C-alpha cells in the first residue's frame, strides 16, 4: 500500500503546482451555481415546493451537486487513451503495481486536492449569497461523505472502463465525449431525477448514473432520510462491486490485445 499512498501524495502535490486554476474555478462554479439559482427561482415562480423540494432545497441540491463533482470528477479515461497512443502504457504494465489501481489512486489524489481547494472554499463562497439549507444532524453529513466516496468509486470505474476500451479502438474521443454528456445528464447533475417522467425514472434504475450525483445530493438536502438514504447507499455500494466484474474482464482481454502505437 505504501506505493499507492505515495502516488496519492504525488498527484496531490502535482495539482498544488497549478492551484491558481482552482482559485479561478471557485469563481466559475459560483457563477454557474448562481445562474442555476435564478433559473430555478423563475421555474418555481413563488410556489413553496416542486416534487417535494423547496427552493432552498433545490438551491442546496444544485450547489452540492456541482461542488461534489469537483471531487469525484477525473480524466482517467483520457489519460489511459493518451498513454496507449503514446506507447507509455507498455512501460506502465511492467512496473510492480496494478496499472488500473494506480490510476484510481491518482484520481483520488486529484479529487482530494479539488475537495480542499475548490469544493469546500466554493461552498463557503456560495453560501454567502445564496439561501442554502444545510443538514443539522451529524449522521446526515456522515451518510453524505460515504455517498460521495461511493460516487468517486463509481465514476472512476466508468472512466477506467472507457479508457480500457481504447485498447481495442485505439482512438475513442467520441466515446469519451458521449460518456461525459450521458453522465452529466442522467446522474442528476443538471436536473434531479425526480423531475424526469416516470418511465424515464424506471429505466434509470438499471444504470449506475444516478448513484454518482443524485443520491449524495438528495441525502445532503435531506430529501432522502432514513430508509431512503440507506437504500441509496446500498445501491451505490452494489454498483461499486458490480462494475468491478466487467472492468476485470475487459482488462484481461485488453492486455492480450495490446498494440503499442508510439514510444
C-alpha positions in Angstrom: 0.0 0.0 0.0 2.9 2.3 0.5 3.5 3.0 -3.2 -0.2 3.7 -3.7 -0.3 6.2 -0.8 2.8 7.8 -2.2 1.1 8.2 -5.6 -1.8 9.9 -3.9 0.6 12.3 -2.3 2.5 12.9 -5.5 -0.7 13.6 -7.5 -1.9 16.0 -4.8 1.4 17.9 -5.0 1.2 18.0 -8.8 -2.2 19.6 -8.6 -0.9 22.0 -6.0 1.5 23.4 -8.6 -1.5 24.5 -10.6 -3.7 25.7 -7.8 -4.3 29.1 -9.5 -6.6 27.2 -11.9 -8.7 26.2 -8.9 -8.9 29.6 -7.5 -10.5 30.8 -10.7 -12.5 27.6 -10.7 -14.2 28.7 -7.5 -15.4 31.8 -9.2 -16.6 29.9 -12.3 -18.5 27.4 -10.1 -20.1 30.2 -8.1 -21.3 31.9 -11.2 -22.6 28.6 -12.6 -24.5 27.8 -9.4 -25.9 31.4 -9.2 -27.2 31.1 -12.7 -29.0 27.8 -11.8 -30.4 29.5 -8.7 -32.0 32.3 -10.8 -33.3 29.8 -13.3 -34.9 27.6 -10.6 -36.3 30.7 -8.9 -38.1 31.5 -12.2 -39.3 27.9 -12.6 -40.7 27.8 -9.0 -42.4 31.1 -9.5 -43.3 31.6 -5.9 -44.5 28.1 -5.3 -43.5 26.6 -2.0 -42.2 23.3 -3.4 -42.0 21.2 -6.5 -41.6 17.4 -6.5 -41.3 17.6 -2.7 -38.4 20.0 -2.8 -38.5 23.6 -1.7 -36.5 26.3 -3.5 -33.9 26.3 -0.7 -33.5 22.5 -1.0 -33.2 22.8 -4.8 -30.6 25.6 -4.4 -28.6 23.4 -2.0 -29.0 20.4 -4.3 -27.5 22.4 -7.2 -24.7 23.8 -5.2 -23.7 20.4 -3.6 -24.1 18.6 -7.0 -21.6 20.9 -8.8 -19.2 21.2 -5.9 -19.3 17.4 -5.3 -18.5 16.9 -8.9 -15.2 18.7 -8.4 -14.2 15.8 -6.0 -15.4 12.8 -8.0 -14.6 14.1 -11.4 -11.3 12.9 -13.1 -9.9 12.3 -16.6 -8.6 8.8 -16.1 -10.2 7.7 -19.3 -8.3 10.4 -21.3 -5.0 9.6 -19.5 -5.3 6.0 -20.4 -6.1 6.7 -24.0 -3.2 9.1 -24.3 -0.7 6.6 -22.8 -1.9 3.9 -25.2 -1.5 6.3 -28.2 2.0 7.4 -26.9 3.1 3.9 -26.1 3.8 4.7 -22.4 1.3 2.0 -21.3 3.9 -0.7 -22.2 6.2 0.7 -19.6 3.5 1.1 -17.0 2.4 -2.5 -17.4 5.8 -3.9 -16.4 6.0 -1.9 -13.2 5.4 -3.6 -9.9 1.9 -2.4 -9.3 -1.6 -2.7 -10.7 -2.0 -0.3 -13.6 -5.7 0.3 -13.0 -5.2 0.5 -9.3 -2.5 3.2 -9.7 -4.8 5.2 -12.0 -7.5 5.0 -9.4 -5.4 6.3 -6.6 -4.0 9.1 -8.8 -7.6 10.1 -9.4 -8.2 10.0 -5.6 -5.2 12.3 -5.1 -6.6 14.7 -7.6 -10.1 14.5 -6.1 -8.7 15.3 -2.6 -7.0 18.4 -3.9 -10.2 19.6 -5.5 -12.1 18.8 -2.3 -9.9 21.0 -0.1 -9.0 23.8 -2.7 -12.2 24.0 -4.7 -15.3 22.3 -3.2 -15.0 23.5 0.4 -13.9 27.0 -0.4 -16.5 27.2 -3.2 -19.2 26.0 -0.8 -18.3 28.8 1.6 -18.3 31.4 -1.1 -21.7 30.3 -2.5 -23.3 30.1 1.0 -22.5 33.9 1.4 -25.1 35.0 -1.2 -27.4 32.0 -1.8 -30.1 30.6 0.6 -28.6 27.2 1.2 -30.2 24.7 3.6 -27.6 22.5 5.3 -28.5 19.5 7.4 -28.1 19.8 11.2 -27.5 16.2 12.0 -24.1 14.7 12.0 -25.4 11.3 10.7 -26.6 13.1 7.6 -23.2 14.5 6.9 -21.6 11.1 7.6 -24.0 9.5 5.1 -23.3 12.2 2.6 -19.5 11.7 3.0 -19.9 7.9 2.5 -22.1 8.5 -0.5 -19.6 10.9 -2.0 -16.9 8.3 -1.7 -19.1 5.8 -3.5 -19.7 8.4 -6.2 -16.0 8.7 -6.7 -15.5 5.0 -7.0 -18.4 4.5 -9.5 -17.3 7.5 -11.6 -13.7 6.2 -11.6 -14.8 2.7 -12.6 -16.8 4.0 -15.5 -13.8 6.1 -16.6 -11.5 3.1 -16.3 -13.9 1.1 -18.4 -14.0 3.8 -21.1 -10.2 4.1 -21.0 -9.6 0.4 -21.4 -11.8 0.4 -24.5 -9.0 2.3 -26.2 -7.0 -0.9 -26.2 -9.5 -2.1 -28.8 -10.4 1.1 -30.7 -7.0 3.0 -30.4 -9.0 6.3 -30.6 -12.2 6.9 -28.7 -12.6 10.7 -28.4 -16.2 10.5 -29.5 -17.0 7.8 -26.9 -15.4 9.8 -24.1 -17.4 13.0 -25.0 -20.6 11.0 -25.2 -19.9 9.3 -21.9 -19.4 12.7 -20.2 -22.6 14.1 -21.6 -24.6 11.0 -20.6 -23.3 11.0 -17.1 -24.0 14.7 -16.6 -27.5 14.3 -17.9 -28.6 11.1 -16.3 -26.7 11.4 -13.0 -28.9 14.1 -11.8 -26.3 16.8 -12.0 -28.3 19.0 -14.4 -31.8 18.0 -13.3 -32.9 16.0 -10.3 -34.2 12.6 -11.5 -37.5 13.1 -9.7 -38.3 15.7 -12.3 -38.0 13.2 -15.1 -41.0 11.3 -16.5 -42.0 8.1 -14.6 -40.9 5.9 -17.4 -37.5 7.5 -17.6 -37.0 7.1 -13.8 -37.8 3.4 -14.1 -35.2 2.9 -16.8 -32.6 4.9 -14.9 -32.7 2.4 -12.0 -31.0 -0.1 -14.3 -27.9 2.1 -14.8 -25.3 3.4 -12.3 -25.6 7.1 -13.3 -28.0 8.2 -10.5 -25.5 6.8 -8.0 -23.0 9.4 -9.0 -24.7 12.7 -8.3 -28.4 12.3 -7.5 -28.1 10.1 -4.4 -25.5 12.1 -2.5 -27.3 15.4 -3.3 -30.6 14.0 -2.2 -29.0 12.8 1.1 -27.4 16.2 2.0 -30.7 18.1 1.2 -32.5 15.5 3.5 -34.9 14.7 0.7 -33.6 11.1 1.3 -33.9 10.2 5.0 -34.0 7.0 7.0 -34.7 4.0 4.8 -34.4 6.0 1.6 -30.9 7.2 2.5 -30.0 3.6 3.5 -31.3 2.2 0.2 -29.4 4.8 -1.7 -26.1 3.9 0.0 -26.8 0.2 -0.6 -27.5 0.9 -4.3 -24.2 2.8 -4.6 -22.2 0.0 -2.8 -23.8 -2.6 -5.1 -22.8 -0.6 -8.2 -19.2 -0.2 -6.8 -19.0 -4.0 -6.7 -20.9 -4.8 -9.9 -18.7 -2.6 -12.1 -15.6 -4.5 -11.0 -16.7 -7.6 -12.9 -16.9 -6.0 -16.5 -13.8 -3.9 -15.7 -11.8 -7.0 -14.7 -13.0 -9.0 -17.7 -12.3 -6.2 -20.2 -8.9 -5.5 -18.6 -7.8 -9.1 -19.1 -9.0 -9.1 -22.7 -7.2 -5.7 -23.3 -3.8 -6.9 -22.1 -4.0 -9.7 -24.7 -4.8 -7.2 -27.4 -2.2 -4.6 -26.6 -0.7 -2.9 -29.6 1.8 -0.1 -28.9 1.5 2.7 -31.5 4.2 5.0 -30.2 7.1 5.2 -27.8 
